[in-house]
Amino acid sequence: MKIRKLIDSFNYAVTGVIYTFRTQRNMKIHYLVAVMVLLLSILLGLSKLEIIAVFFAISLVIITEMINTSIEATIDIYVKEFHPLAKIAKNVAAGSVLIAAINSLVVAYFVFYDRLNMLGNLLIRGVYNFPPYVTLVTLIIVVIITVAIKSVSAERKILRGGMPSGHTAIAFSIATAITLIVKNAFIAFLSFFLALLVAHSRIEGRIHSFLETIIGAIIGLLVTIFIFQVISRM
């Protein structure tokens, strides 16, 4: 009987994890970033202590997001109309997620900065001497590709919504161009952080879906890298 209760408790916990992943948009983003960071950790050969720090930061973000979800669900059971205390409770719970996310960024900076800066210097050596018009031409090409894809999509939304997110594509294109030109890991990190904020704002404003922003980010990233690499070989 005790073993059965233990198994049931485990199943309930797993159900809770699955529920947050299925219903919470931010949780999908957390898991995607977590997978990317863990893959990067393997590629860069982090030490045991560094892996522990990364795991702790990832776990803290996911745990606080789950607690935030449970608090919101509990409040919604008892509060059917607006109540200032309910608003405070939800805001404080969301604030805990924000602090955990900031903590993860700090950990990422100290763990990855030196390795990424060294790797960046090897990958983009000589690229930063490109004339300014290369970036402008790249952005124009990204816009053209985005509009072309939007024009053939079923929804045919050019300026608002639709596949892919044009704002996200441009933001990631600019972030990638800055990374290739400046050749500094910290500035690159800040650039991509701002690009992520643009993508998040498109999702939060319900203008684009999660998939539309991901496709937009991929287009901006890959097109910019491709153009810079082609020109570097000319």
C-alpha positions as CSV (number, residue, x, y, z in Angstrom):
1,M,0.0,0.0,0.0
2,K,2.8,2.4,0.9
3,I,4.6,1.6,-2.4
4,R,1.4,2.3,-4.3
5,K,0.9,5.7,-2.5
6,L,4.5,6.5,-3.4
7,I,4.0,5.7,-7.0
8,D,0.7,7.7,-7.1
9,S,2.5,10.7,-5.6
10,F,5.2,10.4,-8.2
11,N,2.6,10.3,-11.0
12,Y,0.8,13.3,-9.6
13,A,4.1,15.3,-9.6
14,V,4.8,14.3,-13.2
15,T,1.3,15.3,-14.1
16,G,1.9,18.7,-12.6
17,V,5.1,19.1,-14.6
18,I,3.3,18.1,-17.9
19,Y,0.4,20.4,-17.1
20,T,2.6,23.5,-16.8
21,F,4.5,22.6,-20.0
22,R,1.2,22.2,-21.9
23,T,-0.6,25.3,-20.6
24,Q,2.1,27.8,-19.8
25,R,3.7,29.6,-22.7
26,N,6.6,30.9,-20.6
27,M,7.3,27.3,-19.5
28,K,7.8,26.2,-23.1
29,I,10.3,29.0,-23.5
30,H,12.1,28.0,-20.3
31,Y,12.5,24.4,-21.5
32,L,13.7,25.5,-24.9
33,V,16.3,27.7,-23.4
34,A,17.3,25.0,-20.9
35,V,17.9,22.5,-23.7
36,M,20.0,25.0,-25.7
37,V,22.1,25.9,-22.6
38,L,22.7,22.3,-21.7
39,L,23.8,21.5,-25.3
40,L,26.1,24.5,-25.2
41,S,27.5,23.3,-21.8
42,I,28.4,20.0,-23.4
43,L,30.0,21.5,-26.5
44,L,32.1,23.9,-24.4
45,G,33.2,21.2,-21.9
46,L,32.1,22.9,-18.7
47,S,33.6,21.7,-15.4
48,K,31.6,19.7,-12.8
49,L,31.0,22.8,-10.6
50,E,30.0,24.9,-13.6
51,I,27.5,22.2,-14.7
52,I,26.1,22.2,-11.1
53,A,25.6,26.0,-11.2
54,V,23.9,25.8,-14.6
55,F,21.6,23.0,-13.4
56,F,20.7,25.0,-10.3
57,A,19.9,28.1,-12.3
58,I,17.7,26.2,-14.7
59,S,15.9,24.3,-11.9
60,L,15.3,27.5,-10.0
61,V,13.6,29.2,-13.0
62,I,11.4,26.1,-13.7
63,I,10.5,25.7,-10.0
64,T,9.5,29.3,-9.5
65,E,7.4,29.2,-12.7
66,M,5.6,26.1,-11.4
67,I,5.0,27.8,-8.0
68,N,3.7,30.9,-9.8
69,T,1.3,28.7,-11.8
70,S,0.0,26.9,-8.7
71,I,-0.5,30.2,-6.9
72,E,-2.5,31.7,-9.8
73,A,-4.7,28.6,-10.0
74,T,-5.3,28.6,-6.3
75,I,-6.3,32.3,-6.4
76,D,-8.6,31.7,-9.3
77,I,-10.5,29.1,-7.3
78,Y,-11.5,31.6,-4.6
79,V,-11.5,34.9,-6.4
80,K,-13.9,35.4,-9.3
81,E,-13.7,39.2,-9.4
82,F,-10.9,41.7,-9.2
83,H,-9.3,41.9,-5.8
84,P,-6.2,44.0,-5.0
85,L,-4.8,41.3,-2.7
86,A,-5.2,38.7,-5.4
87,K,-3.3,41.1,-7.8
88,I,-0.5,41.5,-5.3
89,A,-0.2,37.8,-4.8
90,K,0.0,37.1,-8.5
91,N,2.5,40.0,-9.0
92,V,4.8,38.8,-6.2
93,A,4.7,35.2,-7.6
94,A,5.6,36.5,-11.0
95,G,8.3,38.6,-9.5
96,S,9.9,35.5,-8.0
97,V,10.2,34.1,-11.6
98,L,11.7,37.3,-12.8
99,I,14.4,37.2,-10.0
100,A,15.2,33.6,-10.8
101,A,15.5,34.4,-14.5
102,I,17.9,37.3,-13.7
103,N,19.9,34.9,-11.5
104,S,20.2,32.5,-14.4
105,L,21.5,35.3,-16.6
106,V,24.1,36.2,-14.1
107,V,25.2,32.5,-13.8
108,A,25.3,32.3,-17.6
109,Y,27.5,35.3,-17.8
110,F,30.1,34.1,-15.3
111,V,30.1,30.5,-16.7
112,F,30.0,31.1,-20.4
113,Y,31.6,34.5,-21.0
114,D,35.3,33.5,-21.3
115,R,34.6,30.5,-23.4
116,L,32.2,32.3,-25.8
117,N,34.5,35.2,-26.1
118,M,37.4,33.0,-27.1
119,L,35.2,31.0,-29.5
120,G,33.8,34.1,-31.0
121,N,37.2,35.5,-31.7
122,L,38.1,32.3,-33.6
123,L,34.8,32.2,-35.6
124,I,34.5,35.8,-36.6
125,R,38.2,36.8,-37.1
126,G,38.4,39.4,-39.8
127,V,34.7,39.9,-40.2
128,Y,34.4,43.1,-38.2
129,N,36.2,45.0,-40.9
130,F,33.2,44.9,-43.2
131,P,31.8,48.3,-44.3
132,P,28.6,49.5,-42.7
133,Y,26.5,49.0,-45.9
134,V,26.8,45.2,-45.5
135,T,24.6,45.3,-42.4
136,L,22.0,47.5,-44.1
137,V,21.9,45.2,-47.1
138,T,21.5,42.2,-44.8
139,L,18.6,43.8,-43.0
140,I,16.9,44.6,-46.3
141,I,17.3,41.0,-47.5
142,V,15.8,39.7,-44.2
143,V,12.8,42.0,-44.6
144,I,12.3,40.9,-48.2
145,I,12.4,37.2,-47.2
146,T,10.1,37.8,-44.3
147,V,7.5,39.7,-46.4
148,A,7.8,37.0,-49.1
149,I,7.0,34.2,-46.7
150,K,4.1,36.2,-45.2
151,S,2.7,36.9,-48.7
152,V,2.4,33.2,-49.4
153,S,1.0,32.2,-46.0
154,A,-2.7,31.4,-45.6
155,E,-3.4,34.4,-43.3
156,R,-1.6,36.9,-45.5
157,K,-0.8,39.2,-42.6
158,I,2.0,41.5,-43.6
159,L,2.3,44.2,-41.0
160,R,0.7,42.5,-38.0
161,G,0.9,38.8,-37.1
162,G,1.3,35.9,-39.5
163,M,4.2,33.6,-40.2
164,P,7.0,34.5,-39.5
165,S,7.5,37.3,-37.0
166,G,9.2,40.1,-38.9
167,H,10.1,42.1,-35.8
168,T,11.8,39.0,-34.4
169,A,13.6,38.3,-37.6
170,I,15.0,41.9,-37.8
171,A,15.9,41.9,-34.1
172,F,17.9,38.7,-34.4
173,S,19.5,39.9,-37.6
174,I,20.7,43.0,-35.9
175,A,21.9,41.1,-32.9
176,T,23.8,38.7,-35.1
177,A,25.4,41.5,-37.1
178,I,26.5,43.3,-33.9
179,T,28.0,40.0,-32.7
180,L,30.0,39.6,-36.0
181,I,31.1,43.2,-36.1
182,V,32.0,44.1,-32.5
183,K,33.6,40.7,-31.7
184,N,32.8,41.0,-27.9
185,A,30.9,38.2,-26.1
186,F,29.4,40.5,-23.5
187,I,28.0,42.9,-26.1
188,A,26.8,40.0,-28.2
189,F,25.0,38.6,-25.1
190,L,23.3,42.0,-24.5
191,S,22.3,42.2,-28.2
192,F,20.7,38.8,-28.2
193,F,19.0,39.5,-24.8
194,L,17.3,42.5,-26.4
195,A,16.3,40.4,-29.4
196,L,14.7,37.9,-27.0
197,L,12.8,40.7,-25.4
198,V,11.5,41.7,-28.8
199,A,10.4,38.1,-29.5
200,H,8.8,37.9,-26.0
201,S,6.9,41.1,-26.5
202,R,5.4,39.8,-29.8
203,I,4.2,36.6,-28.0
204,E,3.0,38.5,-24.9
205,G,1.1,40.9,-27.0
206,R,-0.6,37.9,-28.7
207,I,0.6,39.3,-32.1
208,H,2.6,36.2,-32.9
209,S,2.6,32.6,-31.7
210,F,5.6,31.0,-30.2
211,L,6.4,29.1,-33.4
212,E,6.2,32.3,-35.5
213,T,8.7,34.0,-33.3
214,I,11.1,31.0,-33.4
215,I,10.9,30.9,-37.2
216,G,11.5,34.6,-37.4
217,A,14.6,34.3,-35.1
218,I,16.0,31.5,-37.2
219,I,15.6,33.5,-40.4
220,G,17.3,36.6,-39.0
221,L,20.1,34.5,-37.5
222,L,20.9,32.2,-40.5
223,V,20.4,34.8,-43.3
224,T,22.8,37.2,-41.5
225,I,25.5,34.6,-40.9
226,F,25.2,33.4,-44.5
227,I,25.6,36.8,-46.0
228,F,28.5,37.8,-43.8
229,Q,30.3,34.5,-44.5
230,V,29.7,34.8,-48.2
231,I,31.1,38.3,-48.3
232,S,34.1,37.4,-46.2
233,R,35.1,34.9,-48.8
234,M,34.9,37.4,-51.7
